[in-house]
C-alpha cells in the first residue's frame, strides 16, 4: 500500500503544540472539549493511516467528495460523499482514500472530559448507517472559524473561544435536523399558532383536543407536528408556560401560593406545588425566598 508521503495540493492542517494542549486539560472552559489537530485534505490520493494502538484523541472525518474505507475493531466501513467517519480514542484502526476516487475531507482530532460520550454516540450512529450529513455552509463556516482562530495563535482568548464553539460544531452531527433548521415552515407556523393560543389560556383548563381544534388538525397529527418542532408534547409545553408565569408572579407580586395556582388554572395548591417542584427543583415558597435574596 502506498502511503501519503507529501502534502496534498490545497491542503490545510494545524497540529497544536503539546505545551498548549497541557493548558487545555487544566482550564475550566477548555477541559470539557478541545481540538488537538484540524485540517482539510482535497482529493487526498494515497491518504493512508494505520494506527495499531489507536490515537490518543477521537478522530472525526467528514467526507464531502470521493470515497474511502476504514477498519475499526476489525469492522469494515465504507465512507462516501456527505458521510462522516468517527474513530474513538485508543481504538485500533486503519483508513485510506479510494485509489480511483480519493476523498476530500474535513477532519479534526479532539479530546476532553465530555469527548468520549460524544464520540460513542457518533460511533453508534455510524454503525447504524445514520452518518449521512450534508456539509452545509453552517458546518463550513464553523470549521473555518475554528481553523482561522487557531491560525491567529494560541492566546487564552482564542483557545477559550474554540472550546465554546466546537461543541456547537459537534451538535450538527448529533442533532442534524435541528442544526440545519430542516423543519417545514408550515409546521413552525402551526406550532407558533398553538403556543400563542396556550399563552392566552394560561389561567384556563385546556385539553389537547382544544389546541388541535384551534389549528384545525386532528389530535394525532397536531401532536406529531408540535413535538417535531418543539421537542415536547403540547401538554408538557403548556405546563412549561404555566410554571414560567408562576415564576414571574412569585418574583414580582405579593400573591399567595394558592392565588398563583389559580392564576395558572390549577385549583389544587398541592398539585401546583408538586408540578412546580418537578420543573424548578424547589417549592414555590423556597423559590420566592431565594429570589428575594437576589440583588
N, C-alpha and C positions, 0 to 999 in steps of 0.2 A: 504494500500500500504506500503510495506517495504521500508524504506528509507536507503540510504547509511549511515552507522554509522562508519565504519572503512575504512582504505585505501585499495586500490586495489593493488594486488601484482604487483610490477614493475611500479607503478605509479610515475609520476614526477609532481611537482607543485611548483610555486613560486607566492606568493602574495606580491606585493610591499607595503612598509610602507606608511601610509598617508603623512608623512612629505616629503618623496621623491616625491610623486605624486603632492604635492603642488608646488614643484620646477618645475616639468614638465609643469604645467599650466602657468608658468611665463617666461619660457625660449624661445627665438625666434625659435631655432631649434626644440624644442620638443612640443610646444603647438599645432601644427597642428595635429600630431598623437602621441599617446603614449600608451604603454602597461601597464595595471594595474595588470593583472593576466595572467598566462600562464601555461599550463600543458599538460600532456599526461596520459590517463587512458586506460590501456589494459583490454579487456574483463570485462567491468565495470558492473558486475551483481549488481542489486538493485540500480544502479545510478539513482537518482531522485532529481529534483529541482522544487519547487513550489514558485514562486515569484509573489504574487498578486499585488504588487506595481511596479513590474519590477526591473531591476537592474539600477544602475547609469551609467553603461558602456554598450557599444554594445558588444554582445557576438557572436563569430564565432566558430562553432564546425565543425570539418571535420571528418566524419566517414570513417574509412579505412577498417573496418571489422565489421560484425554483423549488428544489426538494432536498431532503436529507434524511438520514436514518440514524437511529440511536439504539444502543443496547444498554439497558439499565436493569440490574438484578437479573441478568440473563433473559430479559424480556425485550423482544424486538419491537421497535416503534418507528413508524414512518411519519415524517413531517412534511407537509406540503404548504402551499400558499395560504396565508391567513390562519396558520396554526402555531401554537406555542409548544415548546418543549421545556419541561421543568425537571431539574435533577437535584434531589435533596442532598444536603451536605454529607460528606463522608460515605458516599454511595458509589460503588464501583460502576464505571460507565465508559462507553466508547461512543463517539458520534462523528459523523462525516457528511460532507456535502455530496450530493449526487454527482457522479463524474460527467454526466451528459447534460444535466440541468441543475447546476450548482445553485445553492440557496443564497439569497440576500437576507441578512439577518440583523436585527437589533438585539443586543444581548447585554445582560447585567448580572454581576455576581453580588450577592448581598448576605448580610449576617444580622444578628441582633436577637434579643430575648424573645421577640414575637415572630421571628423569621421562620422557625421550624413549623409553627402552626399554619402559617400561610402556605408554606411550601407543601405541607402534607395535603391540604385541601386542593391545591392546584394539581398535585400529582394524582389524586383520586379522580379529579375531573378529566385529566388527560387519559387515564386508563379506561374511563367510561366513554372516551371519544367525544368529550364535551370541551375540547380545547380549540375549537374554531373561533377565532377572534379577529375581526377586521381591524387592521392597524389604521384607525381613523386619524383625522387631523388632531383630535384631542390627545391621543396617545403620543403622536409625533411631537406635538407641542411640549408635552410634559417631559418626554425623553430629551428633547433638545434643550429644554430649560435646565434640567439636571446636569446635562453634559456641559453646557456653556458656563454654568455656575462653577463647576469644578475647574474649568479652564481658567477662571479668574483667580484661582488659588485656593488654599485650604484654611482660610480665616475661620474663626469661630462662627461668625455670622453666616458664611457660605455653607459650612457643614451643618449647622442647625436648620437652615432653610431646606437643604436637601433631605434631612431626616424627617422633616414635617411634610415635604412634598411627595416623597417616594411612596408612603402608604397609600396616598390617593392614586398614584400610578398603578399600584398593585390592585386597588379596588376595581379597576377596569377589567381585570381578569376574573375576579370572583363574582362581581355584580355587573356583568357586561351591559345588560339592558338598561339598568339604572344609570350607569356611567355614560352611556351614549344617548340617553333620553329617548330610547326607542319605545315610546308609549304613544299610542294613537291620540291625536289631538281631540278627537270626538270623545274618547274615554276620559281624558283630562277634564273636558268641559262638563261631562256628566258628573264626575266626582266633585268638581267645584260647585256645581248647582246643588248637589246633595249637602255639601259642607255648609253652604250659605243657609240652606233650609234648616239644618241642625242648629246652627248658631242662633237662629231666630226662635228656636223652640227649646232653648236650654231649660226653661222652667216647666216644660210640659212633658207629659208621658207620650212617648213617640215609639211606634213599632217599626220593625223592618219593612213591613208592608206599606206603612205610611210614607216612608222615604222612597221606596221603589215606585209607588204611585206618583209621587211628585216629579220624578224624572221620566215617567212613562215607560218603565221597563218591568219585566217580571222580577220577582224576588231573587230567583236563582241567577239570572243574567246580571242584574244590578250588583248583587253581592260579589260576583266574579270580577266585574269591571272595577268595582271600588277597591277590592283587595289588591288587584293588579297595580293600580295607580298609587295607592297609599301604603300598602303593606299591612293593613289592618281590616278587620271586618267592620261594617258600618256601626254596629253597636259598640264595639271596642273604641272606635274613633269618637263616637258620641260621648262615651264615658270620659275620654281624654279631655274633650271640650268642657264637660261639666266640671271636672276637677280643676282644670285651668281657671275657670270662672270662680270656683270656690276659693282657690288660692288668692285670687285678686281681692275677693271680699274679705278674706281673713287678714290680708295685708292692709287694706285701705278703708275698712268700715268697722263699725262697732257692733255689727250684728252678732247675736249669739249663734252658737253652732247649729242649733235646731232651725234657726231662721235661715241660715245659709243653706242648710239641707233643702228646705222648702224652695229657696230661690233657684235651685238647680233641679227641681222636680222630684225630690226624694222626700217622702213624708215620714220615713223611719230614720231617726237620727243615728241609731246603732248601725244600721246598714250603711248609712253615709260614712260613718267613722271607719267601718271596715273597708269600704271602697276607697276612701281617701288614703288610708294606710297602705293598701295594696299598690297604689300608684306612687305615693310620695315617701313611703317608708317610715312615716311617723304619724301620730294622731293630729287631727285638726288643731286641737288646743296647743300641742307642742310646736306645731308649725307656726302658729301665731306668736307664741312666746319667742321662738327663735328669730322670727322676722323683727320683732320689737327690739332685739339686741343689735340689729344691723345699724351701721352708721347712716 
